[in-house]
Amino acid sequence: MKAIKLPMRFDVEQMKAELKTIQFSEYRESPSLYVNPKKLFVLDLIQPKRTEKDEDPIEFIFTDSLKKCPYFQEILQTIDSGKELYRIHLFKADGRITRHIDQGRGISSGYIRVHVPIQTNDQVIFTIDDEQINMQEGECWAVDVNSPHAVNNLGQKDRIHLMIDCKLNEWWEQLLLPLGIDLQKLSKYRDLSNEELSNMIDSLSYIKTATSELIISEVNQELSYRNQSL
């Protein structure tokens, strides 16, 4: 699976109306090697709730921006899975995001990314694995960002998307299966037993590299997903 339109829509006018209550100063630039400067800005709608002893966030809480937006709160509750990112992407006219992948955020890592276009134009070119995907305002798309993807906004208007990184669970399995997507078959660890996966984690824990930590995270997500499906 690269990208698929989901059987749900959201009210564009309500989303646009609530975004009018947000000041541009609440956004922050999202600098990246893949993005030309001053073209991509994000508005975080949730943030991790941490204590000084927490290595990982225990839960996510509403930002002040989300507290002003009841319809975006409603959308957040519509998707019945854990979320680790819930924000607005404001991609300026003449913006370019070059071909890349988002490691640790794809299906093989136990995540799926949701896009809900709020404002777009017919000059936005979004490609994944060199296939162009045309997302329309109000639609809801699931994207596997482990596949190479790129975006060019060649139009005169900004492109605004709601973006959500979701943890895969049984809810997602039931949503995607009628669309021909079997999450179990997409996992690259599907042929390994739980014991073999646990042994893999034990072996990799002695190797302190970014790659080993990424694989451990993926394997833990696979085990977590299997436990949720029991």
Buried (B, 14 or more C-beta within 10 A) or exposed (E): BBBBBBEBEBEBEBBEEBBEEBEEEBBEEBEEEBBEEEBBBBBBBBBEEEEEEEEEBEEBEBBEBBEBBEBBBEBBEEBEBBBBBBBBBBBBBEBBBBEBBBBBBBBBBBBBBBBBBBBBBEBBBBBBEEEEBEBEBBBBBBBBBBBBBBBBBEBEEBBBBBBBBBBBBBBBBEBBEEEEBEBEEBBEBEEBEEEEBBEBBEEBEEEEEEEBBBBBBBBBBBBBBBEBEE
